[in-house]
Amino acid sequence: MTSNSIINQPIVKPIDKMPSPISFEIQPAKKTKDGLDLELHVIAELINGPGLVKRGYVKPNIPTFGAFELLCDEGEMIGGSDSAPAPLSYLAAGIAFCLLTHLKGYADSLKLNISSIKIEQKMKFQSRIPGMTSEMGGQMEGLSKGIETFVLIEAKESDDTIKKMIDVAEQACMAAQTVINAVPASTEILLNGRKL
């Protein structure tokens, strides 16, 4: 299937079941004395053909959460066709959506008088691709330059109540905490089915 035939599909769609990964086993989420230990599983692949269209499958290991297939592309400047959100768009949107989940959860639990909550967010990056985004001869590199989040709220609550809600939600938002704090990361390579 070529990237051109993929573009006509929905960008995000629910699927019945997450494909099984080859490199790890999917274990269910576990409650511990410290909280719920959960994982989000992703399988992503390039679509054969021209351009940079990718297909991904995502699902948390929590029984009540569904699996989704989603498409990703890049802008024309770096060889994509701009037919679906870019990877960084999904990252930024995920942080904003996660924070909104925790803001609403906190507001609902305390029955706060809030009429609207909106996130406006700016994530800053720097791309160094020799000959494309930087001078030839340099090292290919991507850098994160920070995140600015603006929470716009309409509410009949005190300043202190709203400030506490924001603080609690930011601490609870796993997506935001992933970029705010250094987290352990590892990469393993499987070449033709064997570990390098």
C-alpha positions in Angstrom: 0.0 0.0 0.0 1.5 3.4 -1.0 1.3 6.6 1.0 -1.0 8.1 -1.5 -3.7 5.4 -0.9 -3.3 5.7 2.9 -4.0 9.5 2.9 -7.7 8.9 2.0 -8.3 7.0 5.3 -9.3 8.6 8.6 -6.3 10.1 10.4 -7.4 8.3 13.7 -9.8 5.4 14.0 -10.7 2.9 16.7 -9.6 -0.7 16.1 -10.8 -3.9 17.8 -7.5 -5.1 19.0 -3.9 -3.8 19.3 -1.5 -5.8 17.1 0.9 -7.9 19.2 4.4 -6.4 19.6 7.4 -8.6 18.8 9.9 -7.1 21.2 8.0 -7.1 24.5 5.0 -8.7 26.2 1.9 -6.7 27.0 1.2 -7.0 30.8 -1.9 -5.6 32.4 -1.7 -2.5 34.6 -1.1 -3.2 38.3 -2.3 -1.5 41.4 0.5 -1.1 43.9 0.7 0.6 47.3 2.0 3.7 45.5 -0.7 3.8 42.8 -1.5 2.4 39.4 1.5 1.2 37.3 0.5 1.5 33.7 2.0 1.5 30.3 1.1 2.9 26.9 2.0 0.6 24.0 2.9 1.9 20.6 3.7 0.1 17.4 4.7 2.5 14.5 5.8 1.8 11.0 6.7 3.6 7.8 4.2 3.1 5.0 5.9 1.8 1.8 6.0 4.4 -0.9 7.1 8.0 -1.4 6.9 10.5 1.4 7.0 10.2 5.2 3.5 8.7 6.0 3.6 6.5 9.1 1.0 4.3 10.7 0.8 3.8 14.4 -1.2 1.6 16.8 -1.6 2.8 20.4 -3.3 1.4 23.5 -2.8 1.8 27.3 -2.6 -1.5 29.1 -5.8 -0.6 31.1 -8.8 -2.9 30.2 -11.3 -0.1 29.8 -9.1 1.9 27.3 -9.5 1.2 23.6 -6.9 0.7 20.8 -6.5 3.2 18.0 -4.8 3.3 14.6 -3.5 6.7 13.6 -1.6 8.2 10.7 1.3 10.6 10.9 3.1 12.6 8.3 5.5 15.5 8.0 5.4 18.8 6.2 6.5 19.2 2.6 9.7 21.0 3.7 11.2 17.7 4.9 9.7 15.4 2.3 6.2 14.7 3.6 2.8 15.5 2.1 1.3 17.2 5.1 -1.6 14.8 5.0 -1.7 14.1 8.8 -0.3 15.6 12.0 3.4 15.5 12.5 5.0 13.5 15.4 5.6 16.7 17.4 2.0 17.7 16.9 0.8 14.5 18.6 3.3 15.1 21.4 2.1 18.6 22.0 -1.6 17.8 21.8 -1.1 14.8 24.1 0.4 17.0 26.8 -2.5 19.5 26.5 -5.2 16.8 26.4 -3.7 15.1 29.4 -3.5 18.3 31.4 -7.2 19.0 30.5 -8.1 15.6 31.8 -6.6 16.3 35.2 -7.9 19.8 35.4 -11.5 18.6 34.8 -11.0 15.6 37.2 -9.9 18.0 40.0 -12.7 20.5 39.3 -15.3 17.8 39.2 -14.1 16.1 42.4 -14.3 19.4 44.4 -17.5 20.6 42.5 -15.8 23.8 41.5 -17.8 26.5 39.8 -16.0 26.5 36.4 -17.6 27.4 33.1 -14.7 26.8 30.8 -11.1 25.6 30.7 -8.9 25.9 27.7 -5.2 25.2 27.1 -3.0 27.2 24.8 0.5 25.8 24.5 3.7 26.6 22.8 6.4 23.9 22.5 9.8 25.1 21.2 12.2 23.0 19.3 15.3 23.4 17.2 16.1 21.1 14.2 19.6 20.8 12.8 19.5 18.9 9.6 22.6 19.7 7.5 21.6 21.4 4.2 18.0 21.7 5.2 17.7 23.5 8.5 21.3 24.2 9.3 24.6 24.6 7.5 26.1 21.6 5.6 28.7 19.7 7.5 27.0 19.9 10.9 25.7 17.0 13.0 22.1 16.0 12.6 20.4 16.9 15.9 17.0 17.8 17.4 16.7 19.8 20.5 13.8 20.7 22.9 13.9 24.4 23.8 11.0 24.4 26.3 7.3 24.4 26.7 5.0 27.3 27.7 1.5 26.4 28.8 -1.3 28.9 29.2 -4.5 27.8 31.1 -7.5 30.0 30.3 -10.2 29.6 32.9 -13.6 31.1 33.4 -14.7 30.4 37.0 -16.4 31.8 40.1 -13.6 30.5 42.4 -10.8 32.2 44.3 -7.4 32.8 42.9 -5.9 30.4 45.5 -8.4 27.6 44.5 -7.5 27.9 40.8 -3.8 28.1 41.5 -4.0 24.9 43.6 -6.1 23.2 40.9 -3.4 24.0 38.3 -0.6 22.8 40.6 -2.3 19.5 41.4 -3.2 18.9 37.7 0.4 19.6 36.5 1.7 17.1 39.1 -0.8 14.5 38.1 -0.4 14.9 34.3 2.0 12.1 33.2 2.5 13.6 29.8 3.6 16.9 31.2 5.8 15.2 33.8 7.5 13.3 31.0 8.8 16.5 29.5 9.3 18.5 32.7 11.4 15.9 34.5 14.2 13.7 33.1 12.9 10.2 32.7 14.8 7.0 32.1 14.9 5.9 28.4 16.4 3.1 26.5 16.7 2.0 22.9 17.3 -1.5 21.7 18.0 -2.6 18.1 16.6 -5.7 16.5 18.2 -6.3 13.1 16.6 -9.2 11.1 15.1 -10.5 14.4 18.3 -10.5 16.4 19.5 -8.0 19.0 22.5 -5.9 18.2 
